[in-house]
Amino acid sequence: MGEDANNKMSREERLAARLRENLRRRKARSRGMRAGESGDSGLSKPDAKS
């Protein structure tokens, strides 16, 4: 049973690390979107000039 507790703890630590990385990525993306927010949606669209 001791091994199960160790495996579970390492799994929880791995999950916690992944959640922290994901949060950092999301915050960085959000900051990037706010910094580049100048009236456009952030999506590149072809010009509709004919």
PyMOL Python script that loads the backbone (N, CA, C, O; Angstrom):
from pymol import cmd

cmd.read_pdbstr("""\
ATOM      1  N   MET A   1       0.821  -1.198   0.000  1.00  0.00           N
ATOM      2  CA  MET A   1       0.000   0.000   0.000  1.00  0.00           C
ATOM      3  C   MET A   1       0.859   1.253   0.000  1.00  0.00           C
ATOM      4  O   MET A   1       0.420   2.305  -0.465  1.00  0.00           O
ATOM      5  N   GLY A   2       2.069   1.154   0.513  1.00  0.00           N
ATOM      6  CA  GLY A   2       2.951   2.308   0.527  1.00  0.00           C
ATOM      7  C   GLY A   2       3.316   2.752  -0.870  1.00  0.00           C
ATOM      8  O   GLY A   2       3.425   3.950  -1.134  1.00  0.00           O
ATOM      9  N   GLU A   3       3.510   1.796  -1.775  1.00  0.00           N
ATOM     10  CA  GLU A   3       3.843   2.140  -3.149  1.00  0.00           C
ATOM     11  C   GLU A   3       2.682   2.860  -3.831  1.00  0.00           C
ATOM     12  O   GLU A   3       2.896   3.792  -4.607  1.00  0.00           O
ATOM     13  N   ASP A   4       1.457   2.432  -3.543  1.00  0.00           N
ATOM     14  CA  ASP A   4       0.289   3.102  -4.122  1.00  0.00           C
ATOM     15  C   ASP A   4       0.252   4.567  -3.702  1.00  0.00           C
ATOM     16  O   ASP A   4      -0.042   5.440  -4.519  1.00  0.00           O
ATOM     17  N   ALA A   5       0.544   4.836  -2.451  1.00  0.00           N
ATOM     18  CA  ALA A   5       0.530   6.215  -1.962  1.00  0.00           C
ATOM     19  C   ALA A   5       1.614   7.027  -2.664  1.00  0.00           C
ATOM     20  O   ALA A   5       1.386   8.182  -3.024  1.00  0.00           O
ATOM     21  N   ASN A   6       2.796   6.433  -2.862  1.00  0.00           N
ATOM     22  CA  ASN A   6       3.882   7.137  -3.550  1.00  0.00           C
ATOM     23  C   ASN A   6       3.516   7.387  -5.003  1.00  0.00           C
ATOM     24  O   ASN A   6       3.753   8.485  -5.506  1.00  0.00           O
ATOM     25  N   ASN A   7       2.948   6.408  -5.692  1.00  0.00           N
ATOM     26  CA  ASN A   7       2.555   6.579  -7.085  1.00  0.00           C
ATOM     27  C   ASN A   7       1.480   7.642  -7.212  1.00  0.00           C
ATOM     28  O   ASN A   7       1.528   8.473  -8.119  1.00  0.00           O
ATOM     29  N   LYS A   8       0.512   7.620  -6.308  1.00  0.00           N
ATOM     30  CA  LYS A   8      -0.572   8.591  -6.358  1.00  0.00           C
ATOM     31  C   LYS A   8      -0.030   9.996  -6.124  1.00  0.00           C
ATOM     32  O   LYS A   8      -0.441  10.946  -6.791  1.00  0.00           O
ATOM     33  N   MET A   9       0.886  10.124  -5.181  1.00  0.00           N
ATOM     34  CA  MET A   9       1.441  11.440  -4.888  1.00  0.00           C
ATOM     35  C   MET A   9       2.210  11.965  -6.088  1.00  0.00           C
ATOM     36  O   MET A   9       2.080  13.138  -6.436  1.00  0.00           O
ATOM     37  N   SER A  10       3.002  11.126  -6.722  1.00  0.00           N
ATOM     38  CA  SER A  10       3.766  11.595  -7.876  1.00  0.00           C
ATOM     39  C   SER A  10       2.813  11.956  -9.009  1.00  0.00           C
ATOM     40  O   SER A  10       3.075  12.897  -9.758  1.00  0.00           O
ATOM     41  N   ARG A  11       1.716  11.226  -9.144  1.00  0.00           N
ATOM     42  CA  ARG A  11       0.720  11.551 -10.168  1.00  0.00           C
ATOM     43  C   ARG A  11       0.094  12.901  -9.871  1.00  0.00           C
ATOM     44  O   ARG A  11      -0.079  13.720 -10.774  1.00  0.00           O
ATOM     45  N   GLU A  12      -0.245  13.138  -8.613  1.00  0.00           N
ATOM     46  CA  GLU A  12      -0.829  14.422  -8.228  1.00  0.00           C
ATOM     47  C   GLU A  12       0.168  15.554  -8.455  1.00  0.00           C
ATOM     48  O   GLU A  12      -0.214  16.641  -8.888  1.00  0.00           O
ATOM     49  N   GLU A  13       1.442  15.305  -8.164  1.00  0.00           N
ATOM     50  CA  GLU A  13       2.460  16.325  -8.400  1.00  0.00           C
ATOM     51  C   GLU A  13       2.587  16.626  -9.886  1.00  0.00           C
ATOM     52  O   GLU A  13       2.722  17.781 -10.289  1.00  0.00           O
ATOM     53  N   ARG A  14       2.543  15.555 -10.708  1.00  0.00           N
ATOM     54  CA  ARG A  14       2.626  15.758 -12.160  1.00  0.00           C
ATOM     55  C   ARG A  14       1.433  16.568 -12.648  1.00  0.00           C
ATOM     56  O   ARG A  14       1.590  17.492 -13.446  1.00  0.00           O
ATOM     57  N   LEU A  15       0.246  16.224 -12.171  1.00  0.00           N
ATOM     58  CA  LEU A  15      -0.950  16.962 -12.579  1.00  0.00           C
ATOM     59  C   LEU A  15      -0.872  18.421 -12.147  1.00  0.00           C
ATOM     60  O   LEU A  15      -1.243  19.319 -12.904  1.00  0.00           O
ATOM     61  N   ALA A  16      -0.392  18.656 -10.936  1.00  0.00           N
ATOM     62  CA  ALA A  16      -0.267  20.029 -10.440  1.00  0.00           C
ATOM     63  C   ALA A  16       0.712  20.818 -11.299  1.00  0.00           C
ATOM     64  O   ALA A  16       0.476  21.988 -11.601  1.00  0.00           O
ATOM     65  N   ALA A  17       1.807  20.181 -11.692  1.00  0.00           N
ATOM     66  CA  ALA A  17       2.792  20.864 -12.537  1.00  0.00           C
ATOM     67  C   ALA A  17       2.190  21.191 -13.895  1.00  0.00           C
ATOM     68  O   ALA A  17       2.402  22.283 -14.424  1.00  0.00           O
ATOM     69  N   ARG A  18       1.441  20.252 -14.462  1.00  0.00           N
ATOM     70  CA  ARG A  18       0.810  20.501 -15.766  1.00  0.00           C
ATOM     71  C   ARG A  18      -0.203  21.635 -15.672  1.00  0.00           C
ATOM     72  O   ARG A  18      -0.294  22.465 -16.576  1.00  0.00           O
ATOM     73  N   LEU A  19      -0.972  21.672 -14.572  1.00  0.00           N
ATOM     74  CA  LEU A  19      -1.938  22.752 -14.390  1.00  0.00           C
ATOM     75  C   LEU A  19      -1.241  24.098 -14.285  1.00  0.00           C
ATOM     76  O   LEU A  19      -1.706  25.086 -14.854  1.00  0.00           O
ATOM     77  N   ARG A  20      -0.117  24.146 -13.553  1.00  0.00           N
ATOM     78  CA  ARG A  20       0.624  25.402 -13.441  1.00  0.00           C
ATOM     79  C   ARG A  20       1.146  25.852 -14.800  1.00  0.00           C
ATOM     80  O   ARG A  20       1.054  27.032 -15.139  1.00  0.00           O
ATOM     81  N   GLU A  21       1.696  24.918 -15.587  1.00  0.00           N
ATOM     82  CA  GLU A  21       2.196  25.262 -16.926  1.00  0.00           C
ATOM     83  C   GLU A  21       1.064  25.781 -17.802  1.00  0.00           C
ATOM     84  O   GLU A  21       1.227  26.771 -18.516  1.00  0.00           O
ATOM     85  N   ASN A  22      -0.079  25.112 -17.748  1.00  0.00           N
ATOM     86  CA  ASN A  22      -1.237  25.514 -18.546  1.00  0.00           C
ATOM     87  C   ASN A  22      -1.688  26.914 -18.145  1.00  0.00           C
ATOM     88  O   ASN A  22      -2.002  27.735 -19.008  1.00  0.00           O
ATOM     89  N   LEU A  23      -1.722  27.190 -16.856  1.00  0.00           N
ATOM     90  CA  LEU A  23      -2.129  28.513 -16.380  1.00  0.00           C
ATOM     91  C   LEU A  23      -1.168  29.587 -16.876  1.00  0.00           C
ATOM     92  O   LEU A  23      -1.595  30.660 -17.302  1.00  0.00           O
ATOM     93  N   ARG A  24       0.135  29.294 -16.820  1.00  0.00           N
ATOM     94  CA  ARG A  24       1.119  30.267 -17.314  1.00  0.00           C
ATOM     95  C   ARG A  24       0.927  30.535 -18.795  1.00  0.00           C
ATOM     96  O   ARG A  24       0.997  31.682 -19.239  1.00  0.00           O
ATOM     97  N   ARG A  25       0.682  29.470 -19.569  1.00  0.00           N
ATOM     98  CA  ARG A  25       0.458  29.634 -21.010  1.00  0.00           C
ATOM     99  C   ARG A  25      -0.773  30.476 -21.274  1.00  0.00           C
ATOM    100  O   ARG A  25      -0.750  31.372 -22.118  1.00  0.00           O
ATOM    101  N   ARG A  26      -1.847  30.192 -20.554  1.00  0.00           N
ATOM    102  CA  ARG A  26      -3.096  30.936 -20.750  1.00  0.00           C
ATOM    103  C   ARG A  26      -2.919  32.399 -20.376  1.00  0.00           C
ATOM    104  O   ARG A  26      -3.425  33.280 -21.071  1.00  0.00           O
ATOM    105  N   LYS A  27      -2.203  32.671 -19.281  1.00  0.00           N
ATOM    106  CA  LYS A  27      -1.965  34.062 -18.874  1.00  0.00           C
ATOM    107  C   LYS A  27      -1.121  34.783 -19.912  1.00  0.00           C
ATOM    108  O   LYS A  27      -1.402  35.933 -20.251  1.00  0.00           O
ATOM    109  N   ALA A  28      -0.093  34.120 -20.418  1.00  0.00           N
ATOM    110  CA  ALA A  28       0.773  34.733 -21.428  1.00  0.00           C
ATOM    111  C   ALA A  28      -0.022  35.021 -22.690  1.00  0.00           C
ATOM    112  O   ALA A  28       0.141  36.079 -23.298  1.00  0.00           O
ATOM    113  N   ARG A  29      -0.875  34.098 -23.087  1.00  0.00           N
ATOM    114  CA  ARG A  29      -1.700  34.305 -24.288  1.00  0.00           C
ATOM    115  C   ARG A  29      -2.661  35.462 -24.065  1.00  0.00           C
ATOM    116  O   ARG A  29      -2.871  36.282 -24.959  1.00  0.00           O
ATOM    117  N   SER A  30      -3.243  35.526 -22.875  1.00  0.00           N
ATOM    118  CA  SER A  30      -4.182  36.604 -22.560  1.00  0.00           C
ATOM    119  C   SER A  30      -3.467  37.948 -22.581  1.00  0.00           C
ATOM    120  O   SER A  30      -3.990  38.924 -23.119  1.00  0.00           O
ATOM    121  N   ARG A  31      -2.276  38.002 -22.000  1.00  0.00           N
ATOM    122  CA  ARG A  31      -1.506  39.246 -22.013  1.00  0.00           C
ATOM    123  C   ARG A  31      -1.159  39.639 -23.445  1.00  0.00           C
ATOM    124  O   ARG A  31      -1.226  40.817 -23.796  1.00  0.00           O
ATOM    125  N   GLY A  32      -0.789  38.672 -24.271  1.00  0.00           N
ATOM    126  CA  GLY A  32      -0.460  38.946 -25.662  1.00  0.00           C
ATOM    127  C   GLY A  32      -1.646  39.476 -26.425  1.00  0.00           C
ATOM    128  O   GLY A  32      -1.503  40.388 -27.240  1.00  0.00           O
ATOM    129  N   MET A  33      -2.816  38.920 -26.175  1.00  0.00           N
ATOM    130  CA  MET A  33      -4.027  39.378 -26.855  1.00  0.00           C
ATOM    131  C   MET A  33      -4.361  40.799 -26.433  1.00  0.00           C
ATOM    132  O   MET A  33      -4.752  41.619 -27.264  1.00  0.00           O
ATOM    133  N   ARG A  34      -4.208  41.096 -25.143  1.00  0.00           N
ATOM    134  CA  ARG A  34      -4.520  42.445 -24.667  1.00  0.00           C
ATOM    135  C   ARG A  34      -3.517  43.449 -25.216  1.00  0.00           C
ATOM    136  O   ARG A  34      -3.889  44.575 -25.546  1.00  0.00           O
ATOM    137  N   ALA A  35      -2.258  43.059 -25.317  1.00  0.00           N
ATOM    138  CA  ALA A  35      -1.221  43.968 -25.816  1.00  0.00           C
ATOM    139  C   ALA A  35      -1.440  44.261 -27.297  1.00  0.00           C
ATOM    140  O   ALA A  35      -1.192  45.380 -27.746  1.00  0.00           O
ATOM    141  N   GLY A  36      -1.901  43.272 -28.062  1.00  0.00           N
ATOM    142  CA  GLY A  36      -2.100  43.450 -29.492  1.00  0.00           C
ATOM    143  C   GLY A  36      -3.508  43.867 -29.841  1.00  0.00           C
ATOM    144  O   GLY A  36      -3.876  43.883 -31.016  1.00  0.00           O
ATOM    145  N   GLU A  37      -4.299  44.204 -28.849  1.00  0.00           N
ATOM    146  CA  GLU A  37      -5.702  44.539 -29.083  1.00  0.00           C
ATOM    147  C   GLU A  37      -5.811  45.987 -29.532  1.00  0.00           C
ATOM    148  O   GLU A  37      -5.762  46.906 -28.715  1.00  0.00           O
ATOM    149  N   SER A  38      -5.959  46.182 -30.833  1.00  0.00           N
ATOM    150  CA  SER A  38      -6.079  47.546 -31.362  1.00  0.00           C
ATOM    151  C   SER A  38      -7.266  47.615 -32.301  1.00  0.00           C
ATOM    152  O   SER A  38      -7.179  48.184 -33.389  1.00  0.00           O
ATOM    153  N   GLY A  39      -8.350  47.046 -31.885  1.00  0.00           N
ATOM    154  CA  GLY A  39      -9.561  47.100 -32.693  1.00  0.00           C
ATOM    155  C   GLY A  39      -9.803  45.854 -33.507  1.00  0.00           C
ATOM    156  O   GLY A  39     -10.900  45.665 -34.031  1.00  0.00           O
ATOM    157  N   ASP A  40      -8.790  44.985 -33.628  1.00  0.00           N
ATOM    158  CA  ASP A  40      -9.029  43.757 -34.387  1.00  0.00           C
ATOM    159  C   ASP A  40      -9.233  42.596 -33.427  1.00  0.00           C
ATOM    160  O   ASP A  40      -8.940  42.703 -32.236  1.00  0.00           O
ATOM    161  N   SER A  41      -9.727  41.508 -33.943  1.00  0.00           N
ATOM    162  CA  SER A  41     -10.068  40.371 -33.094  1.00  0.00           C
ATOM    163  C   SER A  41      -8.876  39.478 -32.819  1.00  0.00           C
ATOM    164  O   SER A  41      -8.997  38.530 -32.044  1.00  0.00           O
ATOM    165  N   GLY A  42      -7.728  39.744 -33.424  1.00  0.00           N
ATOM    166  CA  GLY A  42      -6.565  38.900 -33.225  1.00  0.00           C
ATOM    167  C   GLY A  42      -6.470  37.812 -34.267  1.00  0.00           C
ATOM    168  O   GLY A  42      -5.448  37.130 -34.349  1.00  0.00           O
ATOM    169  N   LEU A  43      -7.494  37.631 -35.057  1.00  0.00           N
ATOM    170  CA  LEU A  43      -7.475  36.637 -36.117  1.00  0.00           C
ATOM    171  C   LEU A  43      -7.090  37.318 -37.417  1.00  0.00           C
ATOM    172  O   LEU A  43      -7.582  38.400 -37.738  1.00  0.00           O
ATOM    173  N   SER A  44      -6.213  36.677 -38.151  1.00  0.00           N
ATOM    174  CA  SER A  44      -5.818  37.281 -39.420  1.00  0.00           C
ATOM    175  C   SER A  44      -6.864  36.969 -40.483  1.00  0.00           C
ATOM    176  O   SER A  44      -7.240  35.814 -40.686  1.00  0.00           O
ATOM    177  N   LYS A  45      -7.320  38.001 -41.147  1.00  0.00           N
ATOM    178  CA  LYS A  45      -8.324  37.851 -42.202  1.00  0.00           C
ATOM    179  C   LYS A  45      -7.773  38.498 -43.457  1.00  0.00           C
ATOM    180  O   LYS A  45      -7.109  39.531 -43.375  1.00  0.00           O
ATOM    181  N   PRO A  46      -8.029  37.923 -44.595  1.00  0.00           N
ATOM    182  CA  PRO A  46      -7.573  38.558 -45.834  1.00  0.00           C
ATOM    183  C   PRO A  46      -8.341  39.859 -46.076  1.00  0.00           C
ATOM    184  O   PRO A  46      -9.518  39.977 -45.736  1.00  0.00           O
ATOM    185  N   ASP A  47      -7.650  40.822 -46.667  1.00  0.00           N
ATOM    186  CA  ASP A  47      -8.293  42.099 -46.969  1.00  0.00           C
ATOM    187  C   ASP A  47      -9.394  41.883 -47.998  1.00  0.00           C
ATOM    188  O   ASP A  47      -9.241  41.081 -48.919  1.00  0.00           O
ATOM    189  N   ALA A  48     -10.493  42.593 -47.842  1.00  0.00           N
ATOM    190  CA  ALA A  48     -11.629  42.429 -48.743  1.00  0.00           C
ATOM    191  C   ALA A  48     -11.609  43.476 -49.860  1.00  0.00           C
ATOM    192  O   ALA A  48     -12.657  43.908 -50.340  1.00  0.00           O
ATOM    193  N   LYS A  49     -10.408  43.872 -50.261  1.00  0.00           N
ATOM    194  CA  LYS A  49     -10.287  44.876 -51.332  1.00  0.00           C
ATOM    195  C   LYS A  49     -10.403  44.183 -52.671  1.00  0.00           C
ATOM    196  O   LYS A  49      -9.712  43.197 -52.926  1.00  0.00           O
ATOM    197  N   SER A  50     -11.265  44.687 -53.520  1.00  0.00           N
ATOM    198  CA  SER A  50     -11.455  44.064 -54.836  1.00  0.00           C
ATOM    199  C   SER A  50     -11.071  45.034 -55.926  1.00  0.00           C
ATOM    200  O   SER A  50     -11.159  44.701 -57.108  1.00  0.00           O
TER     201      SER A  50
END
""", "prot")
cmd.dss("prot")
cmd.show_as("cartoon", "prot")
cmd.util.cbc("prot")
cmd.orient("prot")
